Amino acid sequence: MKQGLIVFLDGTSSSGKTSISMELKKQKEIPFHHLSIDDFFGNYNDFIDNKFPNIEPTREVDNVGQILFDPIISVYYATIKLFSEMGLNVIVDTVIDNDKRFNDYLDLLFDHPTFFVCVLCSKEELTSREQIRGDREIGLANSQYDTIYSFDEYDLEVNTEELSPAKCADKILSYIKSDQDYSAFKKLSKREISVS
């Protein structure tokens, strides 16, 4: 059995990755499993809230991100790999916002079939979407923009300002069914990490 295809949707917060993912899941021709980093963090938070509803910290913790984010992200990346190894097609819905996380992802999944898709829209549209959503800090997507869209090559680009999520999903499916090669991810190389 061959490895499952990984459809890596690369885009900032509010760029439309989840909406495209839902459209890809709706179609019946090629089955997909949607793995969202938001779900991993949400499930962790639910676990803590349900298991320890009355927890009262006795001191402030400044580095919660370092303690929790990287380990949860590592489990998320390992789950993507596991699904692909089981022959399941996976939609990756995350934001890789720093070089260490990018290198970790590349190390783990370099030898897996990865269709690298840029999910793009303007900074102005991202701000508008954040305001409408109400569940994202205004300016988050713009702060991620240059880092997220720093790759020189993708297998495919979809602009969610110009195309609906359904049309973006159709474009992705058409590319997959065309049997064209997925080569952009294989051309990526590890990034230099500065240590302070």
Sequence and secondary structure as in RCSB ss.txt:
>XXXX:A:sequence
MKQGLIVFLDGTSSSGKTSISMELKKQKEIPFHHLSIDDFFGNYNDFIDNKFPNIEPTREVDNVGQILFDPIISV
YYATIKLFSEMGLNVIVDTVIDNDKRFNDYLDLLFDHPTFFVCVLCSKEELTSREQIRGDREIGLANSQYDTIYS
FDEYDLEVNTEELSPAKCADKILSYIKSDQDYSAFKKLSKREISVS
>XXXX:A:secstr
     EEEEE  TTSSHHHHHHHHHH SSS  EEEEHHHHHHHHHHHHHHHSTT   SS  S HIIIIIHHHHHH
HHHHHHHHHHTT  EEEEE   SHHHHHHHHHHHTTS EEEEEEE  HHHHHHHHHHH SS TTHHHHHHHHHT 
 S  SEEEETTTS HHHHHHHHHHHHHTT    TGGG         
